[in-house]
Amino acid sequence: MLSMNVTSDGYLSGPHCELDWHFNTWTTEMAECLADELNKADTILFGRITFNAMSAYWSNKGVDLSSPVEDRAFAQMINTYTKVVFSKTLTHSAWNNSIMVNDDPANYIKQLKEQDGEAIMIYGSAQLVWYLIDSQLIDEFQLWVHPVKLGRGKLLFKSMAPHFLELVATKEFRNGVVLFYYRRKQ
């Protein structure tokens, strides 16, 4: 399952990886929904850049009593789940339950999908996501569409019409963000 924040014009970040538009509209309501979605998984996939950012932010949030309660609950989940990081340069991490993989992501993920367990979640990690879209390995897309237009940056889909997806549900938030649930057509 891919969980990705995108703008209304299809960008996942600005031209220099800017994400301020996403952080400026994030709410407690959305955080609770994200935690519900993460609760369905037991493994999270990352590319190196997203992993480093998430590790720096979340690795100590579960014990930081000054953090909001919803952050601590999310941190407890993400800190205990298996985290698979696809990187050619990282060899280890202090973030617990992290596995560094420098092999082909497609082969590794195919093996993961054959194992027993809960869902596998992907957060951010644009390069990895593009590769997995091309490899047809993402089964569900959870796209958090923010009412923001960037006009340039990194597009989620290389084609503006992802014909391989079918809409299965939506969830609207009070701030105007809409979460679209898509599945890959069979």
C-alpha positions in Angstrom: 0.0 0.0 0.0 1.3 3.4 -0.9 0.4 6.3 1.3 1.4 9.6 -0.4 0.5 13.3 0.0 0.0 15.0 -3.4 -1.2 18.4 -4.5 -4.3 18.9 -6.5 -2.2 19.2 -9.6 -0.4 15.9 -9.0 2.9 16.8 -7.4 4.4 15.0 -4.5 6.9 17.7 -3.7 8.2 21.0 -5.1 11.2 21.2 -7.5 13.6 21.1 -4.5 11.7 18.5 -2.5 9.7 21.1 -0.7 7.0 19.6 1.5 5.8 22.7 3.4 2.4 22.7 1.6 1.8 19.2 3.2 3.0 20.1 6.7 0.9 23.3 6.7 -2.3 21.5 6.1 -1.8 18.4 8.2 -4.3 18.0 11.1 -5.0 15.8 14.1 -7.9 14.3 12.2 -5.6 13.3 9.4 -3.0 11.9 11.8 -5.7 9.7 13.4 -6.7 8.3 10.0 -3.0 7.7 9.0 -2.5 5.8 12.3 -5.6 3.7 11.5 -4.1 2.9 8.1 -0.7 2.1 9.5 -2.4 -0.3 12.0 -3.3 -2.6 9.1 0.5 -3.1 8.3 3.5 -4.5 9.9 6.2 -3.6 7.5 7.1 -0.2 6.0 9.2 0.4 2.9 11.4 3.4 2.5 14.0 4.9 0.2 17.1 6.4 1.8 16.0 10.0 1.9 12.6 9.5 3.4 14.0 6.9 5.8 16.6 9.4 7.1 14.0 12.1 7.6 11.4 9.7 9.3 14.1 8.2 11.5 15.3 11.6 12.7 11.7 12.7 13.5 10.0 9.5 14.8 12.7 7.5 16.6 12.4 9.4 19.8 8.8 10.7 19.6 7.3 7.7 21.5 9.2 8.6 24.6 9.0 12.4 24.3 6.2 13.3 26.7 6.1 16.9 25.2 5.0 15.4 21.9 1.2 15.4 21.1 -0.5 12.2 22.1 -1.3 11.2 18.5 2.3 11.6 17.6 3.4 9.3 20.5 0.9 6.6 19.4 2.0 6.8 15.8 5.6 6.7 16.9 5.1 3.6 19.0 3.7 1.8 15.9 6.3 3.0 13.4 9.2 2.4 15.9 8.1 -1.3 16.4 7.3 -2.2 12.8 9.9 -3.7 10.4 11.3 -1.0 8.3 12.9 -2.0 5.0 15.2 0.6 3.5 16.3 0.4 -0.1 19.7 2.1 -0.4 23.0 1.6 -2.1 24.8 3.8 0.5 23.2 3.0 3.9 24.6 -0.1 5.6 23.1 0.3 9.1 20.8 2.4 11.3 20.2 3.0 14.9 16.4 3.1 14.3 15.2 -0.3 15.6 13.8 -3.0 13.4 15.4 -1.5 10.3 16.7 -3.7 7.5 19.0 -2.2 4.8 18.6 -3.7 1.4 20.9 -2.9 -1.6 19.5 -5.5 -3.9 16.8 -5.0 -6.5 13.6 -3.8 -4.8 11.3 -5.7 -7.1 12.8 -9.1 -6.2 12.9 -8.3 -2.5 9.3 -7.0 -2.4 8.0 -10.0 -4.4 9.5 -12.2 -1.7 8.0 -10.1 1.1 4.5 -10.2 -0.5 4.7 -14.0 -0.5 5.3 -14.2 3.2 2.6 -14.3 5.9 2.0 -11.1 7.7 0.0 -7.8 7.6 0.1 -5.2 4.8 3.2 -3.6 3.6 3.1 0.2 3.6 5.2 2.7 1.6 5.6 6.3 2.7 7.1 9.0 0.5 10.2 7.7 -1.2 9.6 9.0 -4.7 12.3 7.1 -6.5 11.3 3.8 -5.0 7.6 4.5 -5.7 8.2 5.3 -9.4 10.2 2.1 -9.7 7.4 0.1 -8.0 4.7 1.7 -10.1 6.7 0.7 -13.2 7.1 -2.8 -11.8 3.4 -3.1 -11.0 4.1 -4.0 -7.3 1.8 -1.5 -5.6 -1.6 -2.9 -5.0 -3.3 0.0 -3.2 -2.8 3.7 -3.5 -3.8 6.0 -0.7 -3.5 9.4 -2.1 -3.9 12.3 0.3 -4.9 15.1 -2.2 -4.3 18.6 -0.7 -6.1 21.7 -2.0 -2.8 23.2 -3.1 -1.4 23.8 -6.6 2.3 23.8 -7.1 2.6 24.0 -10.9 6.0 22.4 -10.9 8.0 19.9 -8.9 8.0 16.0 -8.8 4.9 14.5 -10.3 3.6 11.3 -8.7 2.6 9.8 -12.1 4.6 10.2 -15.2 1.4 10.0 -17.1 -1.4 12.3 -15.9 -4.0 9.5 -16.4 -3.1 6.4 -14.3 -5.3 4.1 -16.3 -4.3 1.1 -14.2 -6.2 2.3 -11.1 -9.8 2.1 -10.0 -11.3 4.3 -7.2 -12.7 2.2 -4.4 -13.3 4.8 -1.6 -12.8 8.4 -0.5 -12.6 10.2 2.8 -12.9 14.0 3.2 -11.3 16.0 5.9 -12.5 19.4 7.3 -9.4 21.2 5.9 -10.2 20.3 2.3 -7.9 17.3 2.0 -9.4 14.3 0.4 -8.0 10.8 0.8 -8.6 8.7 -2.3 -8.3 4.9 -2.1 -7.4 3.3 -5.4 -6.6 -0.3 -6.2 -4.7 -1.6 -9.2 -7.2 -3.0 -11.7 -7.1 -6.8 -12.0 
